Amino acid sequence: MKRVLFSALLLSTVLGAQAQRQAARPKAAAQPVTPASVPPTVKAARTAGPGATVTVRGVVTNGPELGQLRFVQDAEAGLAIFSTTNTDLHALIPGDSVQITGTLKNYNGLLEMDPVASVTKLAAGRKVVPIEVGAADLATVFTDEYEGRLIRIKGLTSLTTATGTPIEALKGNTNYLLNGQRATPVRINVASMGEKGLLEKTPPTSTFDLIGTVSQFTQNGTGGYQLLPRLYADFVVAGGLPAIQGEPIPTNIYRNGFTVLFQTANPGTTKVEYGKTSALGTVINLPAPTTSHSVDIPNLEPSTSYYVRVSSTNAAGTSTSAAVPMLTDNKKKPAGR
């Protein structure tokens, strides 16, 4: 009995000593958790230079209107991505968030990724706000610092041919001059076609802003910067407001109504207010954005003057005309109308 009790006491003493030694031993520092690998910024990738294989993450700023070329940018910088065969790249459109791996090369002064090893689309619908610069300072963004980035030049007064003459219709793979300055050309891509494209369109004749990406094409490696607009919507007049052009006019006039027509410089909704006095009182709204607005106003009184005011709204704001008088006729509505 005494031997068993002695053994138990000895074991208890040993375990207690071990516990004291463990308590006195300093604890090992917790190992930091390694975060998932994050690609470098576009700016950091650019510094690697031609021949380097890099991975970048950013937002796409153009679609097929620049052919097989896409530009990707983050908060600091932009980069051209080019491939003749990568269908994942060719499927990208503005607002796509992507991660792309490939090898950098110098193509006539432009730093671009070619070949492209992999393209992963991460999200869609991301917004990129262009860097804004006034027309007087437009030369400041035609530099390597802004290459690959989306720019908005505000308050331009002209886009002309290389000889300074007015443009009747924009042509592909052609350079044009902003405010007559040869050092800041605009290049129109032959792939920007169709209703929304640039080909065969006439530039604005009033003051406008122009959005595009700064690119480069030079044989000697210096200079040669150019602005690449994407679509005709990159010509922004009136700050993007619908901007009603002229007065609304009545057409298809008959004894009980007429059709109101008006044009806006940029797409917007359609709103027509009318009444027998300048207080108006009746409203018709059409929500579909358009630049050619047409609204039928029926159920009016014959040979009666009505005041009509039109307005149009888009993301930039609302443009409204003054109320103008319009007169119904005493003829019946023609058949088929």
C-alpha positions in Angstrom: 0.0 0.0 0.0 2.8 2.4 0.9 4.7 1.4 -2.3 1.6 2.2 -4.5 1.1 5.6 -2.7 4.8 6.4 -3.1 4.6 5.7 -6.9 1.6 7.8 -7.3 3.3 10.7 -5.5 6.4 10.3 -7.6 4.4 10.4 -10.9 2.5 13.5 -9.7 5.8 15.2 -8.9 7.2 14.4 -12.4 4.1 15.6 -14.2 4.0 18.8 -12.2 7.6 19.5 -13.0 7.0 18.9 -16.7 4.0 21.2 -16.7 6.1 23.9 -15.0 8.8 23.6 -17.7 6.2 23.8 -20.5 4.7 26.9 -18.9 8.1 28.6 -18.5 9.1 27.8 -22.2 8.3 30.9 -24.4 5.5 30.3 -26.9 6.4 30.2 -30.6 5.2 33.3 -32.5 2.1 32.6 -34.6 3.0 32.1 -38.3 1.4 34.7 -40.6 -1.2 33.5 -43.0 0.1 34.0 -46.6 -2.6 35.8 -48.6 -3.6 34.5 -52.1 -1.2 35.7 -54.8 -2.3 39.1 -56.1 -0.9 40.3 -59.5 1.2 43.4 -59.5 -0.4 46.7 -60.6 -0.4 47.5 -64.3 2.2 50.2 -63.6 4.5 47.7 -62.0 4.0 45.3 -64.8 4.9 48.0 -67.3 8.2 48.6 -65.6 9.2 45.0 -66.3 9.6 46.0 -70.0 9.7 44.0 -73.2 10.4 40.3 -72.9 9.0 39.9 -69.4 6.1 37.6 -68.8 3.6 39.3 -66.5 0.1 39.0 -65.1 -2.1 42.0 -64.8 -5.6 42.7 -63.4 -7.7 45.6 -64.5 -10.8 46.7 -66.4 -11.3 46.6 -70.2 -12.0 49.9 -71.8 -12.8 49.0 -75.4 -14.4 46.2 -77.5 -14.1 45.0 -81.1 -14.2 48.6 -82.4 -10.4 48.6 -82.1 -10.1 45.2 -83.9 -8.0 42.6 -82.1 -6.6 45.1 -79.6 -7.9 45.6 -76.1 -6.8 48.1 -73.5 -6.8 47.2 -69.8 -6.3 49.7 -67.0 -6.4 50.0 -63.2 -6.2 53.1 -61.0 -2.6 53.8 -62.0 -1.9 52.8 -65.6 -3.0 51.1 -68.7 -1.7 48.5 -71.1 -2.4 47.3 -74.6 -3.3 43.6 -75.0 -3.1 42.1 -78.5 -3.7 38.7 -80.1 -4.8 37.4 -83.5 -6.0 34.1 -82.1 -7.1 34.4 -78.5 -10.9 34.2 -78.6 -11.3 34.9 -74.9 -9.6 38.2 -75.4 -11.7 39.1 -78.5 -14.9 38.4 -76.4 -14.1 41.1 -73.9 -16.1 44.4 -73.9 -15.8 47.6 -71.9 -16.4 47.2 -68.2 -15.1 43.6 -68.0 -12.8 43.0 -65.0 -10.1 40.6 -66.1 -6.8 38.9 -65.2 -4.5 38.4 -68.1 -1.1 36.7 -68.4 1.3 37.2 -71.3 4.6 38.5 -72.6 5.4 42.2 -73.1 6.8 43.5 -76.4 7.5 46.8 -78.0 5.3 47.3 -81.1 6.4 50.5 -82.8 6.8 52.3 -79.5 3.6 50.9 -77.9 4.2 48.6 -75.0 1.7 45.7 -75.4 1.1 42.2 -74.2 1.6 39.8 -77.1 1.5 36.8 -77.0 -1.4 36.3 -74.5 -1.1 33.1 -72.5 -4.4 33.3 -70.5 -7.5 35.5 -70.1 -9.8 35.2 -67.0 -12.9 37.3 -66.8 -13.6 38.1 -63.2 -16.7 40.4 -63.4 -18.6 42.6 -65.8 -20.1 46.1 -65.7 -17.2 47.9 -64.0 -17.1 51.6 -64.7 -13.9 53.4 -65.8 -13.9 57.2 -65.5 -11.6 58.9 -68.1 -8.9 61.3 -67.0 -10.1 64.8 -68.0 -8.0 67.5 -69.5 -8.9 70.8 -71.1 -8.2 71.4 -74.8 -5.5 74.0 -74.0 -3.5 71.3 -72.1 -4.3 68.3 -74.3 -0.6 67.8 -75.2 0.2 66.9 -71.6 -1.5 63.5 -71.9 0.2 62.5 -75.1 3.0 61.0 -73.2 4.2 57.5 -72.0 2.7 58.2 -68.5 -0.8 58.1 -70.0 -0.2 55.4 -72.7 -3.0 52.8 -72.5 -5.3 55.0 -70.4 -8.8 56.4 -71.3 -8.7 60.2 -71.6 -11.4 62.8 -72.1 -10.3 66.1 -73.8 -12.8 68.8 -73.0 -13.7 71.9 -75.0 -12.4 71.0 -78.4 -13.4 73.2 -81.3 -12.3 71.2 -84.4 -11.3 67.9 -85.8 -9.8 68.3 -89.3 -7.9 66.4 -91.9 -4.1 66.4 -91.9 -4.1 69.4 -94.2 -6.5 71.3 -91.9 -9.6 71.0 -94.1 -13.1 70.1 -92.7 -14.1 66.4 -92.6 -17.0 65.2 -94.6 -16.8 61.6 -93.4 -14.3 59.9 -91.1 -12.2 57.2 -92.7 -10.5 54.2 -91.2 -6.8 53.9 -90.6 -6.6 57.7 -91.0 -5.1 60.4 -88.8 -6.9 63.7 -88.0 -5.9 66.8 -86.1 -7.4 68.1 -82.8 -7.7 71.8 -82.9 -5.2 71.8 -85.8 -2.3 70.5 -83.7 -0.1 68.0 -85.5 1.5 66.6 -82.3 -1.8 65.3 -80.9 -3.4 63.3 -83.7 -6.6 61.2 -83.6 -6.5 57.8 -85.3 -9.7 56.2 -86.6 -9.7 52.4 -86.5 -11.1 50.7 -89.6 -13.0 48.3 -87.3 -15.2 51.0 -85.8 -18.1 50.6 -88.2 -21.9 50.3 -88.2 -24.5 52.5 -86.7 -22.5 53.2 -83.5 -19.1 53.2 -85.2 -16.9 56.1 -86.4 -16.6 55.3 -90.0 -18.4 57.6 -92.4 -19.6 59.8 -89.5 -19.1 63.6 -89.5 -17.5 65.2 -86.4 -19.4 67.8 -84.5 -19.2 71.4 -85.8 -19.8 72.9 -82.4 -17.6 72.7 -79.3 -17.2 69.1 -78.1 -15.3 66.7 -75.8 -13.6 63.6 -77.2 -12.9 60.4 -75.4 -10.2 57.9 -76.4 -7.2 55.9 -75.3 -3.7 57.2 -75.7 -1.7 54.9 -77.9 1.7 55.2 -79.8 3.0 54.4 -83.2 6.5 55.4 -84.1 9.4 53.9 -86.0 12.2 55.5 -83.9 10.8 54.6 -80.5 10.0 58.2 -79.4 6.9 60.3 -79.8 4.2 59.2 -82.1 1.4 59.3 -79.5 -2.1 59.3 -80.8 -5.6 59.2 -79.4 -7.8 56.2 -80.3 -11.6 57.0 -80.0 -13.8 53.9 -80.0 -17.3 54.8 -81.1 -19.2 57.8 -82.4 -20.5 58.3 -78.8 -16.9 59.3 -77.8 -17.7 62.6 -79.4 -19.6 64.3 -76.6 -21.4 67.6 -77.3 -23.1 69.8 -74.7 -21.4 67.9 -71.9 -23.4 64.8 -72.7 -26.8 66.5 -72.1 -29.6 65.7 -74.6 -29.3 69.4 -75.8 -32.5 70.1 -77.8 -31.6 71.4 -81.2 -34.0 74.2 -82.4 -37.6 74.5 -81.6 -40.1 71.6 -81.6 -42.3 71.6 -84.7 -45.8 70.2 -85.4 -46.5 67.9 -88.3 -49.3 65.7 -89.4 -51.7 68.5 -88.3 -55.4 67.8 -88.4 -58.5 69.0 -86.6 -58.1 67.0 -83.4 -54.3 66.8 -83.0 -50.8 66.9 -84.4 -47.4 65.2 -84.1 -44.6 67.0 -82.2 -41.1 66.5 -83.6 -37.7 67.6 -82.1 -34.1 66.6 -82.2 -31.5 66.3 -79.5 -27.7 66.2 -79.8 -27.4 63.2 -77.5 -29.9 60.4 -76.7 -32.5 61.0 -74.0 -36.0 60.2 -73.0 -39.0 62.1 -74.5 -41.4 64.4 -72.6 -44.1 66.6 -74.0 -46.2 68.9 -71.9 -49.2 70.8 -73.5 -52.3 72.8 -72.8 -54.4 75.8 -73.9 -52.4 78.1 -71.7 -48.8 78.5 -70.7 -49.6 76.6 -67.5 -49.8 73.5 -69.8 -51.3 70.7 -67.7 -51.1 67.5 -69.7 -47.9 65.3 -70.0 -46.8 62.5 -72.3 -43.6 60.5 -71.5 -41.7 58.1 -73.7 -38.9 56.4 -71.8 -36.8 55.0 -74.7 -33.6 57.0 -75.3 -33.4 58.6 -78.8 -32.1 61.7 -80.6 -35.1 61.8 -83.0 -38.2 62.5 -80.9 -41.8 62.1 -82.2 -45.0 62.3 -80.1 -48.6 62.1 -81.3 -51.0 64.4 -79.4 -54.6 63.4 -80.1 -58.0 64.4 -78.7 -57.5 68.2 -79.2 -60.1 70.8 -80.2 -60.2 71.9 -83.9 -58.7 75.3 -84.9 -57.3 75.8 -81.4 -53.9 77.0 -80.3 -52.0 74.9 -77.8 -48.8 75.6 -75.9 -46.2 72.8 -76.2 -43.0 72.4 -74.2 -40.6 69.5 -74.8 -37.8 68.1 -72.7 -35.4 65.2 -72.7 -33.4 63.5 -69.9 -30.3 61.2 -69.7 -27.6 60.4 -67.2 -26.0 63.9 -67.7 -29.2 65.8 -66.9 -32.3 67.3 -68.5 -32.7 69.7 -71.5 -35.9 71.7 -71.8 -37.3 74.0 -74.5 -39.5 77.0 -74.0 -43.2 76.5 -74.5 -44.2 77.3 -78.1 -47.7 77.7 -79.6 -49.0 75.0 -82.1 -52.4 75.2 -83.9 -54.8 72.4 -84.8 -56.6 72.5 -88.2 -60.2 72.0 -89.1 -59.5 69.1 -91.4 -60.2 65.5 -90.5 -57.3 63.1 -89.8 -56.2 61.5 -93.0 -57.0 57.9 -93.4 -54.2 55.4 -92.3 -52.7 57.8 -89.7 
